[in-house]
Every structure is written in structure tokens, then in C-alpha cells.
């Protein structure tokens, strides 16, 4: 039995290393598979879809905010992985009655390195975790720089919601030299209106394919609303943290070198 302190300062204990892990966080699930934990991951959410050839072997225990606790009981985890934004406080409080729950908090790229280091410690994969960190550091050092262009990252429609301050996505936008005026609005994911987009003197509107499924058909709507602004459809998965970042560097360079 070993004791760990999670990112919220909560203390948990479990038999080490854990042999049966449930992950409630898609990006962290993918990262754990990258660390070689396919035999240990016994449960994951329906949104944990990568790597596609391996996640199907783990039990689908529901959504990130609507878990099926009976399915979790069925797999008998000795460790559950959660994240403050991805999962609700109520879910954590329910699960911790039965199981050790380690809660991460990822709001920027530095938090990603802490997350990977913690995963290495929690699962006895420190060497692989350290190697992953080095690879991601290299990716971040080679991101494109968009020369202080103003951009909104839109995640929802009816009402419009955008990425704001203290978010991992915003930390990536910062590293690529994009200025997001909505970091000055209230909240981490502000609700905004058409007049807000009109007054912020934007160069780009980034339309994410998740959580709202923006598609090519929406580009025309934005061109009509903001004729002097370039709307871009962006793969929301490329803004996941963790192992996905190994793919995102190439994606961002391809996306922005065309502009």
C-alpha cells in the first residue's frame, strides 16, 4: 500500500502498482495506453476512443459526466483517474466512497508535464513517462508562430461559447502567438454573442470539431457574419493534452503555414 497526493491536495492510498485502472479522462486514457498500460486499463468512458485498437478491450463505463457506477463496480478497480474540469465533483465524491480516486488538474502546458510525471509515479512507468515528456517538450519548441494575430476558439453554438483564460487550449494558443481577446471575459469558457465577435477585431475564428460538431458547412455562416475574418475548421482532438500532443505539432504547422 502506497500513499499519493493528487493535484487537489487529496491523499489516497492503494496497492502499488495498480493492476486495475479506470480512467474517466479521454486524453489521459490515451496517454496511459502510450505508457504501455493496456493490461491495467479495465474501464474507460465512451469518449475514450484512442487508441482505437485497444480501448475496446476496456469496459465502457459511461460518459465523463454521467458514469454508470454499476459497471465500475463490475471491473473492481484499485485506482480511478479523474480530472477536475472533465469530471464533476459529485462523481468524484461518489466514487471515492468505494475506490481511490486520483484527480488531476490540467490548465496549461506545464500542468501536462506534471500530469505525465504523476502518471509515471502512480503506475510505475517513470522511464516511459520521462521519455514522453521530452518528446512533447520538443513538439512545443517547434510549434508555428502566428505573429500576434487575434483569434477566437469557438466550442459551442446556440449559445456561442469560446475558450477563455486558464485553459490548456489557451496555453497552446499563447505558444503559437495567437491573441485571444476572450481571455478578458468572465469565466474559463465565456458565453458570447455575435456583437462580441464583431467588436473584437479578429483575424481568425477557429471552429472546433468538438464538443460542438462544427463542420465545413458552418464556414459560410461565419463568412457572412464576419466577412473580413478567416474562419478555420480545426480538429478538436489536436487540442487534447498528453500523448496526442505528439501528433498536434505537425497538424498545427500544416494548418498555419497555409495562412
N, C-alpha and C positions, 0 to 999 in steps of 0.2 A: 504494500500500500504506500503510495506517494502522495504528497500534498502539493497543489499548484494554486497560484493566484491568477485569476483571469483579468481581462482588461478593465473590468469594472471594479476590481478590488475584492471580488468574491473569492473565498477559499473553497476548494473542492478536493476530495480525495478519491483515488481509485487504484485498483490493482494495475501495476505498471510492468510492461507497456500494455495499453488497452488492446484487447483482441476482438472486440465487437463495438464498432463505432457507428453512430447515426449522425449524419450531417444534415442540418437544416438550411445550409447556405450554398447555393449553386457554385459560386466562384471558389469557395473553399473546398467543396466536394471535388471539383476538377483538380485543384491543387494537390489534394491528398492522393488522388489517383496518380498524379505526376510523381509523387514521392514514393510510389510503389506500394500503396496500402489497399490494393484491390481485395485482398483476402480479409482485411479487417473491416471494411465498409460494408455493413449489413443492412443499412437503411439510408434513404435519401428522399428528398422531396421530388414531386413530379416536374419541378423546374430544374432539377439537377440533371442535365441532358448531355453532359460531356464528361469523359469520352464516351461516345455513343456505343461503342462495342463492349463497354464494361459496366455502365450504370444499370443496365437491365438486370444484372445479376444481384443487385441490391434491392431490397423491398421498397416500393413506393409507399411512403407513409403520409401522403397528402401534400398540402401546399406549405409555403413558408409562413403563412399566417393562418392556416386552417389545418392543423395536423390531425391525423387520426391516431389518437393515443393507444387504441387497442392494437393497431399494427405495430406501434413501437414496443408495446409490451410483448408482442409475439417474438420479436427478434432479440429481446433481452440484452440491450446494450450495456456496456460497462463505462461508456463515455458518450455524451451528446455534445455536438458542436453547434453553437448558435452565434448570431451576430446582432448587435444592438439595434441597427436600423432594419435589418432584413426580417427579424422575428420580433414578436411582441413581448412585452413584459409579462403579460398573462401566460403566454406559452412557456416562458422560462420558469415562472413561478409554479406552474402546474407540473412540469417535468422534473424540477428539482426535488419534488416530494419523493420521487422514486429513483432518480438517477443523478450521477454527477453531470452537471451542465457547465461547460466552459464557454463563456460569452466573449467574443471578440468585439472590437470597435474599430472600424476602418473608415477613416475620413480623409486620408491623404496618402501620398506615396510612401511617406515614412512609416505610416501605420501598416502598410503592406509588408515592409521588411520585418516589422515586429511580429506580424501575423505568421509569416513563414518561419521565423525563428521559433516562435512559440509552438507551432505545429511540429517542428523538428524535435523540440523538447518533449512535447506531450506524447509523441508517437515513436520516439527513439529512432528518428530518421534525420539526425542533426547534420550528417555529412551531405545527404541529398538536398536538405533544405538550404544549406550554405551554398551549394553549387547553384541552386535555383536563384538565390538572391543575387549572386554575382552575374548571372545571365540577365536578370531583369535590370540590374544597375547599368549594364551595357546598353540595353534597349533604351532606357530613359536618357542616356547620354547622347543617343543618336536620333532622338525624335526630331521631326521637322520644326522649323520656327516660322511662324506666320506673320511676323513683323507687326505686332500690336494691332491686328485687325479686330474689330468688335463683333462678337458673336453671341447668339443665344442658343442654348441647347434645350430643345423642346421635348418633353417626355409625355405630355398628355394633351388631349383636346376635349373641349366642352366640359369643364373649362380648361383653358390653356394653363399648363404648369411647366415650369422651367427649372433647370438646375441652378442652385444658388451657392452660397458660401458654405464652407466646412463640409464639402463633399469630395469623395475621391475623384469623381468626374471633373469637378472644378480644378482639382490639383493637376490633372492631366492637361486641361485647357491652359492653365498657367504655364506649364512647362513647354507648351507649344507656342507661347507668345500671344495667345488669344485673350482679349479683354472681354469679360462678361459683365455687362452693366447690372445684371440682375443679382450680383453678389451684394449690392447695396440695398436690396429689397428685404423685407422681413421674411425670415424662415429659410430653411435649407433648400426647400423646393417651393418657391413662391407661386401662388396663383396670379396670373397676369391677364391683361386684356389687349385687344387689338391696338388701342391707343398707346399702350406701353411699348409695343414693338415699334410703332410709328415714331415715337419721340426719342428712341434711344440711339438713333443714327448708326444702325447696324450695317456691317458688311456682309455677314453670313447668318443664316438661320440653319442650325443643324437639327434635322428631324430624325430622331432616333427610332429604330425599328422595334424597340421595346422600352418601357412596358406598353405604351400605346403602339399599335402596329402601323406606323407611318409607312407609306409606300410611294412608288413613283407617281401615282395619281394625285397625291397631295401637293406635289411640287407646283402644279398650275395654280392651286388656290393661293399659295404663298407668293407667287409671282404677281398675282392680281392684287393682293393685299400690300405687298412691298415691292413695287416694280424696280426699285434701284438696289435691291438686296439679293444676294445669291443664295437660294435655298439648296441645301445639300442633304441627301438621304444618307444617314450614317448607320452602320451596323452597331446596334446597341451592345452586342456581345463583345465587341472590341474595346468597350469601356469597362469590362469586368476587370477586377484585380486578381492577383495571383498568377497562376500558370498561364492564363490566357494572354498575359502581357507579352509573352514570348512571340505571339503572333501579331500583336497590335502595332508594334513598331513598323513593320513592313506595310501594314494596312494604312497607317497614318501618313507615311511617306508617299505612298501611291495616291492617297486621297488629296493631299495638299500640294503635291508637286504639279498637279494639273491646273492649279489656280493662278 
